[in-house]
């Protein structure tokens, strides 16, 4: 969709409700066709999970070598058909490159080309699909997908300067969390990718139930307890935002939640790629990972 003029923000929810397949999760279990996956850990006891707000996924190929040594990859901000990310299905390309299955869910239909930086690099181009969402990758078969979603609210207004990239973004959809299940060591495990979701804590709590679970994303740490999980934190100094090649920022914007024991200390990884005498940042968020007992 191309850029559109300002509209009454109250129309946003009505238009969102008319979107077909709004809460349909796209799943591809054909890339790694294993109903129950083998862990990368030689002792088959540590589930290695990494979370990454990939900032549109535009640098998915360059990011792949930071992500390849993990059993579960939880992703925020993955585009499909956006000019700013070369119209690519960034999750599908990353998953195929790594040989992993994936689930992707829609957060927003983007009605503009994005923030000022996005507009600067896409001048003269429009979005093929304008889809932006969250995902997770695994070598297991993914089942039982479900999306929990906030109302779109003021994200539909291009006048909310403090909310949406200086008033330059306009969206349908709503902040959301996407969940599914995999089987590891004979156990059904809940995986969730969340991105600033404000509600649905009771519904998510019920979905998880008594299952082992790992939920992660660009989300406040209080969310963990609200859905019956514990924050996986080894140090309050493990900042993740705003990350550069010289540091991981001044705050913790990304969190891992689980009811499984931490068997490998949580660590952060700089989103800086250094190759061929050059360096560049693939996201404004650092990656955070841990190993969980399963």
KEVEX-71859 format. One line per field, with one value per residue (C-alpha): residue number from 1; residue in three letters; x, y, z. Coordinates in Angstrom, 1 decimal, always signed. Layout:
residues N
num: [NUM/...]
residuo: [ALA/...]
px: [X/...]
py: [Y/...]
pz: [Z/...]
***
This chain:
residues 294
num: [1/2/3/4/5/6/7/8/9/10/11/12/13/14/15/16/17/18/19/20/21/22/23/24/25/26/27/28/29/30/31/32/33/34/35/36/37/38/39/40/41/42/43/44/45/46/47/48/49/50/51/52/53/54/55/56/57/58/59/60/61/62/63/64/65/66/67/68/69/70/71/72/73/74/75/76/77/78/79/80/81/82/83/84/85/86/87/88/89/90/91/92/93/94/95/96/97/98/99/100/101/102/103/104/105/106/107/108/109/110/111/112/113/114/115/116/117/118/119/120/121/122/123/124/125/126/127/128/129/130/131/132/133/134/135/136/137/138/139/140/141/142/143/144/145/146/147/148/149/150/151/152/153/154/155/156/157/158/159/160/161/162/163/164/165/166/167/168/169/170/171/172/173/174/175/176/177/178/179/180/181/182/183/184/185/186/187/188/189/190/191/192/193/194/195/196/197/198/199/200/201/202/203/204/205/206/207/208/209/210/211/212/213/214/215/216/217/218/219/220/221/222/223/224/225/226/227/228/229/230/231/232/233/234/235/236/237/238/239/240/241/242/243/244/245/246/247/248/249/250/251/252/253/254/255/256/257/258/259/260/261/262/263/264/265/266/267/268/269/270/271/272/273/274/275/276/277/278/279/280/281/282/283/284/285/286/287/288/289/290/291/292/293/294]
residuo: [UNK/UNK/UNK/UNK/UNK/UNK/UNK/UNK/UNK/UNK/UNK/UNK/UNK/UNK/UNK/UNK/UNK/UNK/UNK/UNK/UNK/UNK/UNK/UNK/UNK/UNK/UNK/UNK/UNK/UNK/UNK/UNK/UNK/UNK/UNK/UNK/UNK/UNK/UNK/UNK/UNK/UNK/UNK/UNK/UNK/UNK/UNK/UNK/UNK/UNK/UNK/UNK/UNK/UNK/UNK/UNK/UNK/UNK/UNK/UNK/UNK/UNK/UNK/UNK/UNK/UNK/UNK/UNK/UNK/UNK/UNK/UNK/UNK/UNK/UNK/UNK/UNK/UNK/UNK/UNK/UNK/UNK/UNK/UNK/UNK/UNK/UNK/UNK/UNK/UNK/UNK/UNK/UNK/UNK/UNK/UNK/UNK/UNK/UNK/UNK/UNK/UNK/UNK/UNK/UNK/UNK/UNK/UNK/UNK/UNK/UNK/UNK/UNK/UNK/UNK/UNK/UNK/UNK/UNK/UNK/UNK/UNK/UNK/UNK/UNK/UNK/UNK/UNK/UNK/UNK/UNK/UNK/UNK/UNK/UNK/UNK/UNK/UNK/UNK/UNK/UNK/UNK/UNK/UNK/UNK/UNK/UNK/UNK/UNK/UNK/UNK/UNK/UNK/UNK/UNK/UNK/UNK/UNK/UNK/UNK/UNK/UNK/UNK/UNK/UNK/UNK/UNK/UNK/UNK/UNK/UNK/UNK/UNK/UNK/UNK/UNK/UNK/UNK/UNK/UNK/UNK/UNK/UNK/UNK/UNK/UNK/UNK/UNK/UNK/UNK/UNK/UNK/UNK/UNK/UNK/UNK/UNK/UNK/UNK/UNK/UNK/UNK/UNK/UNK/UNK/UNK/UNK/UNK/UNK/UNK/UNK/UNK/UNK/UNK/UNK/UNK/UNK/UNK/UNK/UNK/UNK/UNK/UNK/UNK/UNK/UNK/UNK/UNK/UNK/UNK/UNK/UNK/UNK/UNK/UNK/UNK/UNK/UNK/UNK/UNK/UNK/UNK/UNK/UNK/UNK/UNK/UNK/UNK/UNK/UNK/UNK/UNK/UNK/UNK/UNK/UNK/UNK/UNK/UNK/UNK/UNK/UNK/UNK/UNK/UNK/UNK/UNK/UNK/UNK/UNK/UNK/UNK/UNK/UNK/UNK/UNK/UNK/UNK/UNK/UNK/UNK/UNK/UNK/UNK/UNK/UNK/UNK/UNK/UNK/UNK/UNK/UNK/UNK/UNK]
px: [+0.0/+1.2/+1.2/-2.3/-3.4/-4.4/-7.7/-9.8/-7.8/-11.1/-11.6/-8.4/-10.1/-13.0/-10.6/-8.5/-11.5/-12.1/-8.7/-8.9/-6.7/-5.6/-4.8/-3.7/-0.2/+2.0/+3.8/+6.3/+7.2/+8.7/+12.2/+13.2/+10.7/+11.1/+8.2/+10.6/+13.9/+17.3/+19.0/+22.3/+23.7/+25.6/+24.1/+20.6/+19.9/+20.2/+17.7/+19.6/+17.2/+18.0/+15.8/+16.4/+14.5/+15.8/+14.6/+12.6/+14.8/+16.5/+19.9/+18.7/+21.5/+24.2/+22.5/+22.4/+25.8/+24.8/+21.8/+22.9/+23.9/+20.5/+17.6/+14.9/+15.2/+12.5/+12.2/+10.6/+10.0/+10.2/+8.9/+7.1/+6.9/+8.2/+10.3/+12.6/+13.6/+13.7/+10.2/+11.5/+9.8/+12.6/+11.6/+11.2/+14.6/+16.3/+14.6/+15.5/+19.1/+19.4/+17.4/+14.7/+10.9/+9.2/+6.0/+5.2/+2.3/+1.1/+1.5/+0.9/-0.2/+2.1/+0.3/+3.4/+7.0/+8.0/+10.1/+12.3/+15.3/+13.0/+11.6/+15.0/+16.1/+12.8/+12.0/+10.0/+9.1/+5.9/+5.4/+4.3/+2.4/+3.3/+3.3/+5.3/+5.2/+6.9/+8.3/+10.1/+12.3/+12.9/+14.0/+10.9/+7.4/+5.3/+1.7/-1.3/-0.6/-2.4/-2.2/-3.2/-3.7/-4.2/-6.5/-4.7/-5.5/-3.5/-1.1/-3.6/-3.1/-0.2/-0.4/+0.8/+4.3/+5.5/+4.0/+4.9/+8.2/+7.6/+4.1/+5.4/+4.0/+0.3/-0.8/-3.6/-3.4/-2.1/+0.6/+0.6/+2.1/+2.3/+2.4/+2.8/+4.1/+7.0/+8.0/+11.4/+12.6/+9.1/+7.7/+5.3/+6.9/+5.2/+7.1/+6.0/+7.2/+5.8/+6.3/+5.0/+1.7/-0.3/-3.2/-4.3/-2.1/-4.9/-5.5/-1.8/-1.5/-4.3/-2.7/+0.6/-1.1/+1.3/+3.5/+7.2/+7.4/+9.8/+8.4/+10.6/+10.7/+10.9/+8.6/+8.7/+10.1/+6.9/+5.1/+6.9/+5.2/+1.9/+1.8/+3.1/+6.8/+10.1/+12.4/+15.6/+18.2/+21.8/+22.7/+20.7/+23.6/+22.9/+21.5/+20.0/+19.0/+19.9/+22.8/+25.7/+29.1/+30.5/+27.9/+24.5/+22.9/+21.4/+18.4/+17.0/+14.4/+14.4/+13.5/+13.4/+10.6/+10.4/+9.5/+12.5/+15.8/+18.6/+21.6/+23.6/+24.0/+22.1/+24.3/+24.0/+25.5/+26.4/+24.4/+27.6/+29.0/+32.7/+33.8/+36.2/+37.6/+34.2/+31.6/+27.9/+25.0/+22.2/+19.7/+19.4/+18.8/+21.4/+20.6/+20.0/+20.3/+20.4/+20.4/+17.4/+17.1/+14.7]
py: [+0.0/+3.5/+6.5/+7.8/+11.0/+11.6/+9.9/+9.7/+7.3/+5.7/+4.3/+2.1/-0.6/-0.9/-1.3/-3.7/-5.9/-6.1/-7.5/-11.1/-13.6/-11.0/-13.6/-16.5/-17.7/-18.6/-21.8/-23.8/-27.2/-28.5/-27.0/-29.2/-32.0/-33.5/-33.9/-34.0/-32.2/-33.0/-30.3/-28.9/-29.7/-32.9/-34.1/-33.3/-31.4/-27.7/-25.9/-22.9/-20.0/-16.6/-13.5/-10.7/-7.6/-7.6/-4.1/-5.0/-8.1/-6.1/-7.6/-11.2/-12.7/-10.7/-11.6/-15.4/-16.2/-14.7/-16.9/-20.3/-22.0/-22.0/-24.4/-21.7/-18.2/-15.7/-12.6/-9.2/-6.8/-9.1/-7.5/-9.0/-7.0/-3.7/-1.4/-0.7/-4.4/-4.9/-6.4/-9.6/-12.2/-11.8/-14.6/-17.2/-16.3/-16.5/-19.8/-21.5/-20.2/-21.8/-24.9/-24.2/-24.3/-21.0/-19.4/-15.7/-13.6/-10.2/-7.3/-4.3/-3.6/-0.6/+2.1/+4.2/+3.4/+3.8/+6.3/+9.0/+6.7/+4.2/+7.0/+8.3/+4.9/+4.1/+7.4/+6.7/+3.2/+1.8/-1.4/-4.6/-5.9/-3.7/-6.4/-6.3/-9.0/-11.3/-14.9/-17.8/-20.5/-24.1/-27.4/-29.0/-29.2/-26.2/-26.7/-25.1/-21.5/-18.6/-14.8/-12.6/-8.9/-5.4/-3.0/-0.8/+2.4/+5.5/+3.6/+4.3/+8.0/+9.7/+12.6/+10.7/+12.0/+10.3/+6.9/+6.2/+7.4/+11.1/+10.8/+9.2/+5.7/+4.8/+1.2/-1.3/-4.3/-4.0/-5.0/-8.7/-12.0/-15.1/-18.6/-22.2/-25.6/-27.9/-31.2/-31.6/-34.7/-35.9/-32.8/-30.3/-26.9/-23.5/-20.9/-17.3/-14.2/-11.0/-7.4/-4.7/-6.4/-4.6/-7.0/-10.7/-11.8/-14.0/-15.6/-16.2/-17.6/-20.1/-21.0/-21.9/-23.8/-26.3/-26.6/-25.8/-22.5/-19.9/-16.5/-13.6/-10.3/-6.6/-6.6/-5.2/-7.6/-7.5/-9.4/-12.6/-12.8/-11.7/-14.9/-17.2/-17.3/-16.0/-13.5/-15.1/-12.5/-13.1/-9.4/-6.2/-4.7/-6.8/-3.9/-4.5/-1.0/+1.2/-1.0/+0.1/-1.3/+0.4/-0.8/-2.3/+0.9/+2.2/-0.1/-3.6/-3.6/-7.3/-10.1/-13.9/-15.5/-19.2/-21.7/-23.9/-23.7/-21.7/-24.0/-21.7/-18.1/-15.5/-13.4/-10.6/-10.4/-7.2/-6.7/-5.5/-7.3/-7.0/-8.4/-7.4/-4.5/-3.0/-2.9/-2.2/-2.6/-5.0/-3.7/-1.2/-4.0/-6.5/-10.2/-12.0/-15.8/-18.5/-22.3/-23.9/-27.3/-29.5]
pz: [+0.0/-0.7/+1.6/+2.6/+4.1/+7.7/+8.7/+11.9/+14.1/+15.3/+11.9/+12.4/+14.4/+12.0/+9.1/+11.0/+11.7/+8.0/+7.2/+6.0/+7.7/+10.3/+12.9/+10.6/+11.4/+8.4/+9.2/+7.1/+8.6/+5.3/+5.7/+8.6/+8.5/+12.0/+14.3/+17.3/+16.8/+18.1/+20.2/+19.2/+22.7/+22.5/+25.8/+24.5/+27.7/+26.9/+24.7/+23.3/+22.7/+21.2/+20.9/+18.4/+17.5/+13.9/+12.9/+9.8/+9.1/+6.3/+7.2/+7.6/+5.6/+7.4/+10.8/+10.0/+11.3/+14.7/+14.8/+13.5/+16.7/+18.4/+18.7/+18.8/+17.3/+18.5/+16.2/+16.3/+13.4/+10.4/+7.1/+4.1/+1.0/+2.3/+0.1/+3.0/+3.1/-0.7/-0.7/+0.8/+3.0/+5.5/+7.8/+5.0/+3.6/+6.9/+7.8/+4.5/+4.8/+8.3/+7.5/+10.1/+10.1/+10.9/+12.1/+11.2/+12.4/+11.3/+13.7/+11.4/+7.9/+7.1/+5.2/+4.8/+3.9/+7.6/+9.5/+8.1/+7.5/+5.7/+3.5/+2.7/+1.2/-0.5/-2.2/-5.4/-4.3/-2.7/-0.6/-2.5/+0.6/+3.5/+6.2/+9.4/+12.1/+14.5/+14.1/+15.5/+13.9/+15.1/+13.6/+15.1/+13.7/+14.8/+15.8/+17.7/+16.5/+18.1/+18.1/+20.9/+19.8/+21.2/+19.5/+16.9/+18.8/+17.9/+15.6/+12.9/+13.3/+11.6/+14.1/+17.1/+17.0/+20.3/+19.3/+15.7/+14.3/+14.6/+13.1/+9.9/+10.4/+10.0/+10.6/+10.8/+13.1/+16.7/+19.1/+19.5/+20.7/+18.5/+20.1/+19.1/+20.3/+19.5/+20.9/+22.5/+24.4/+24.4/+26.0/+24.4/+24.7/+24.2/+22.2/+22.1/+20.2/+21.9/+20.9/+23.3/+23.8/+26.5/+27.2/+26.9/+29.9/+31.3/+27.9/+27.4/+30.9/+30.1/+26.8/+28.4/+31.3/+32.9/+29.8/+29.7/+27.9/+26.5/+25.6/+24.5/+22.7/+22.9/+25.9/+29.5/+32.1/+34.2/+31.4/+32.5/+35.8/+34.4/+32.3/+35.0/+33.9/+35.3/+33.7/+32.6/+33.8/+34.7/+35.0/+35.1/+33.1/+30.1/+28.1/+24.6/+23.4/+21.6/+20.4/+18.2/+17.4/+20.5/+23.1/+23.8/+24.9/+28.2/+28.7/+28.6/+25.8/+25.2/+27.7/+27.9/+30.0/+31.0/+33.6/+32.7/+34.6/+33.2/+32.5/+30.4/+31.7/+29.8/+27.5/+25.0/+21.6/+19.8/+16.5/+14.8/+11.8/+11.1/+7.7/+5.0/+7.0/+7.5/+10.2/+10.3/+12.6/+11.6/+14.2/+17.0/+19.4/+20.8/+20.7/+24.0/+24.5/+27.1/+27.5/+29.3/+30.9/+29.1]
***
